[in-house]
Amino acid sequence: MERMAKKLSVYQTNLTLTLAERSKISILVVEPNPEARENVKQILRHLNFPTIFEASNHLIAIEKFLERTITHVIFDSQKSSMPPAEFVTKILELNPRTILISSSANPRLDDVFSLLTKGARGYLIKPYTLEGVDEAIILATKSEPFPEAVLQAKDRNEALAVLVVTALDRLATVIKHAQEFETAKQELPKHFFLLQRAVDLAVTFSRDEEAGYLESFVRVCKEKQKLPSSRLGRLRKKLKIAKVST
């Protein structure tokens, strides 16, 4: 897995947010610790994010969210006035386009991944740093929500496997189309990035049980090739029809 991630890094685009893009972003910081809250606000100002709001807990954050136009929420992933998963669900009910980034000093992999499957688009490890905050906001902004198939997976390993296989399948489709269409060629960097992000997530969240993840990955690949909607599946179906007709 880690070798695959390193190979994909060759194709990673230099993701960034322009000053114009940053000027349109408004961030709500939900952080119970006053010093940490002030620290991340200073970091955000240094990173040229001009519109910053703050809240000391999740309930106050929802009140602020209802009163203001907010595009991004950086929130503490520990339970305060409400469970963090409930907070993610509530914010996305109010505005499904909101980009949420969880933060924690000692995150449990299952907890972080659970928030990602609820709709969070990124995560931060405390203490907050300039590079960490900037990277988390850029990646969360440029990435996409998890596909529905990931949300329906029976466990974390299967969800990670579905995420990687889906990203790989989409990239393969774009590569094929790029041989004929210039518009598809322009989409290649984005899909290489999405595959790299999927692999990075798999490496991070399967670190303690890589064997279990690889088993799920093989199973998902086998199930994928049986589907008529996949290229391999369509070929298998054609061969089966041809055999019956002869």
N, C-alpha and C positions, 0 to 999 in steps of 0.2 A: 504493500500500500504506500509506504513512504517513498519507495523508488518511483512509483507511478506519479506521485505528487511532484517530485523533483523534475521529472521529465516534462510534465505539463507546465511547469513554471517557465519553460522556454517560450511558451506561447502566450503567457499572460500579458495583457495590455497594461500600459502604465496608467492605471485608473486614477482619476483625479476629479476634483470638483473645481470648476472655474470660480473666479470671484463673482461673476454674474449668478452662477448657480447657488453659491453660498449666500448671496444677498437675499435669495428667495426662501431660504430655509429658516424656520422659527422653531426653536428647541425648548422643550419643557424638561427641566432637570428635577427628578424626584429622588431626593437623597436625604435621609434622616439626620446624618451627621453634618452640623453646620460648617465645620472646617472643610470637609470633603466637598460639600455643596459649593462653597465659595471657590475652592480650588478648581473644580471642573468648570465653573462659570468663567474664571480667568483664562483657563485653557481655551474655551470656546471663543472668547473674545480675541485671543491671540491668533486663533485659526480663522479669523475673519467671518465668524457667524454673528451678525449684528443683533439678532432678535432672540433674547434668552429670557425664559421665565423659570420660576423655581417653586417647589412644593416640598414640604417636609414629610408627607406621607401620601399614600395612594388616593385616599378620599379627597384630600385637598387638591390633589392633581386633577381629579375628575372635574371638580368645580372650576379650576383654572381652564381646563380644556374646553368646557362649555362656554366660557366667557371670551375666549381668545381664538385666533387662528393659529393653529400649531401643526407643523408638518412632521416633526420628529419628537420622540419622547425617550429620554435616557432615564431608566427607572431602576431603583434598588430591587433586587430579586428576592429579598427577605420579606416575610410577612410582617406587615405593620397594621394598618387599619383595615386591610382586606388581603386575601390571598393573591399573590402576584399573577397567577394564571387567570383569576377572575378579573383582575385589573386589565390584563391584555385583552380579554374577551370584550369587556365593557368599552374600552377605547376604540376597538375595531368596529364595534356595533355603532358607535357614534360617528366614526369616519373610517371606513375600510382602507383608505389610502394612507393612513398614518404609519410612519416607520418607527417601530419600537425597538429599542436596544436595551437589553437587561444588563445589570452590573452587579458584581458580587466579589467579595474578598476571597472567599473560599467556596467556589461553586461546586456543587455535585453535578456530575455529568448528566444524570437522569433528570435533575431539576432543570438544568439549562436547556437540554434537548426538548423537554416537555414544553417549555415556554416558546421554543422555536416552532414546534408543531402547532401551538395555539395561535401563532401568527407573528411572534417577534421575529425581526429580521437580522438580529445580530446580538453580540454579547461583549461585555468589557470585564476585564479582570482588574480589581482594585489593588493597589492605589492607582488613581487616574494619572496617566502620563500624556504628554502632548502627542506622541506618535500613536499610542494606543487609541486615544479618542478619535484622532483624525482618521485612522485606518478603519475603525469600527463604523464611523459615519459614512465614509466613502463606500465601503463594501455593502453596508445595509442599503444604501441609496441605490447603488447600481445593480444589486442582486434582485431576485424575484421571489415571491412567496413560494412555499413548498407546494408541489402539485398535489391534487386530491388523493392520488394513489399513496403518497407518503403518509397522509393523515389516516388512511385506512389500514395501514400496516399493523400487524399484531404485536410487534415489539420493536425496540430501538434498532437492533441489527437489521431487521427486515426493512425498516423505514430508510436506513442509511443505504442499503443495497438498492432499493427502488429509486432513491434520489440519484445515485451514481449512474445506474442503468438508464434512467430517463434522460439525464443530461447527455450521456454518451450517444443514445439513440437520436436525440435532437441534433447533436453536432454532426453525426453521420449523415443525416438528412440534409443539413445545410451545406455540408461539403459536396454532396452529390449535386445539389441545385447550383452551387457556386461554379460548377463547370460550365454552366449554360447562362447564368444570369448574374449580372454585375451587382444587383441589389442584394442577392444572397451572399456574394463574396464579401460585401461590407458587413454582413452579420457574423462572419467567422470569428473575429476577436471576441465578441460578446459571448458566443457559445463556447469558445475555448475557456474563457473566464468562468462561465457557469459550471463547466465540467470540473475545472480546477477547484472551485469553491466546494462543489459536492464531494470531491475526493478529500479535500482538506477537512471537511466536516466528518467524513468517514474515519480519517486517520485520528482526529481528535477524540471522537466519541466512541470509538471501538478499541481504544488503546489497551484497555484492560481485558478485552475478550476478542482479540483479532480473529482467532480460529472460528468463533461463533459468527462473526461478521462474514468471513470468507465463505462459510457454509451457506449463509443466507444469500450472499451474492451469487453463488453458483446456482442455487435454487431459483432465484428471481430470473437469472439469464435463461435457464431452461424453460421456465414458464413463459417468458417473453417470446422465445422462438416458436412456441406453439400457437401464438395468437395470429389469426389471419391478417390483422392490421399491420403486423411487422413485415419487413421485406422478406426475412427468412420464412416467416409464417405463410406469406403469400406464395412463395416458391414451393413450399411443402404442399400447400393446397392445390396448386396447379399440377404438380407431379402426381398427386393422388387422383385428381380428375382425369388426367391423361391415361393413368394406369387402368382406371375403371372403364374408360371408353374404348380401349384396345382389345 
